[in-house]
Amino acid sequence: VETEGGFGGNIIKTYDNGRPFDPNEYYNVAVPRNLFAGFCSIEPLVTYGEAHPELAGHDGYIPAFQMVLAHYSKHVWRRLMTTLSFEKIDIDGDGTLTREEIQ
C-alpha cells in the first residue's frame, strides 16, 4: 500500500502481490481482533465489529504464531517442490516421507 501524508494518510494505490487491488475480490487479512471491539477507535473496524458480533469470540481467530508458521511452511514446501520432485525426496519409494528423507 502506498500512502500520501504519512501514517494515516490517504491511500492512493493498493497492491496484491503486484496486482492492483480489486474492491470486488475477497482477501484474507490479519487484524488484531481487539480493533473490532474499539481499540484505537478505527471507526470502520468498530462499525464492522458491531455489525458482526461473532467476531468478538475467541474461537473465530487463528493465533498469529500458527498463521505465520502455516504460511512459511507452505512457502518452504512450494520451494522444495519447484527444485525437487516428490519422487526424488521419497528415497525408499514407499509413497511417504520420513524425517530422514526430508533432512
C-alpha positions in Angstrom: 0.0 0.0 0.0 1.4 3.4 -0.9 0.1 6.3 1.2 0.4 10.0 1.0 0.8 12.2 4.0 2.5 9.7 6.4 0.7 7.4 8.8 -3.0 7.7 8.4 -2.6 9.4 5.0 -4.9 8.9 2.1 -4.5 5.6 0.3 -3.6 6.3 -3.3 -2.5 2.9 -4.5 -3.1 -0.6 -3.2 -1.5 -3.8 -4.4 -2.0 -7.5 -4.0 1.3 -9.3 -4.9 2.0 -6.6 -7.6 -1.6 -6.7 -8.9 -4.0 -3.7 -8.4 -6.4 -4.1 -5.6 -9.8 -5.4 -6.7 -12.6 -4.0 -4.4 -14.9 -6.8 -5.6 -12.5 -9.6 -4.5 -12.3 -11.2 -1.1 -8.9 -11.0 0.7 -7.6 -12.7 3.8 -6.0 -10.2 6.2 -4.5 -10.3 9.6 -6.1 -7.9 12.1 -5.8 -7.8 15.9 -9.3 -8.8 17.0 -9.5 -6.0 19.6 -9.6 -3.5 16.7 -13.2 -4.7 16.1 -14.0 -4.0 19.7 -12.9 -0.4 19.6 -9.2 -0.4 20.3 -7.6 2.6 18.6 -11.1 3.8 17.7 -10.8 3.0 14.0 -14.4 3.7 13.1 -14.8 1.4 10.0 -13.5 -1.6 12.0 -15.6 -0.7 15.1 -18.7 -0.4 12.9 -17.9 -3.7 11.2 -17.4 -5.4 14.6 -20.7 -4.1 15.9 -22.4 -5.4 12.7 -20.7 -8.8 13.2 -20.8 -9.8 16.9 -19.5 -13.2 16.1 -16.0 -11.5 15.7 -16.0 -10.9 19.5 -15.5 -14.6 20.4 -12.0 -16.1 20.8 -12.8 -19.2 18.6 -13.0 -17.3 15.4 -9.3 -16.4 15.2 -6.2 -18.2 14.4 -3.3 -17.3 16.8 -0.7 -15.3 14.9 2.1 -17.8 15.5 0.1 -20.6 13.9 -0.8 -18.4 10.9 2.8 -17.3 10.4 4.1 -20.9 10.8 1.5 -22.3 8.3 2.4 -19.5 5.8 6.1 -20.2 5.9 5.6 -24.0 6.0 3.6 -23.8 2.7 6.3 -21.5 1.3 9.1 -24.0 2.1 7.2 -26.9 0.6 6.4 -25.0 -2.6 10.0 -24.0 -2.9 11.1 -27.6 -2.3 8.7 -28.9 -4.9 9.9 -26.4 -7.6 13.5 -27.7 -7.2 12.8 -31.3 -6.3 10.1 -33.8 -7.1 8.3 -35.9 -4.6 9.9 -39.0 -6.1 13.4 -37.6 -5.6 12.7 -36.8 -1.9 10.9 -40.2 -1.3 14.2 -42.1 -1.4 12.8 -45.5 -0.5 9.8 -45.1 -2.9 7.2 -46.1 -0.4 4.9 -43.0 -1.1 5.5 -41.3 2.3 8.2 -39.0 3.5 10.2 -39.7 6.7 12.2 -37.2 8.7 15.3 -38.7 7.4 14.2 -38.3 3.7 13.4 -34.6 4.1 16.5 -33.6 6.1 
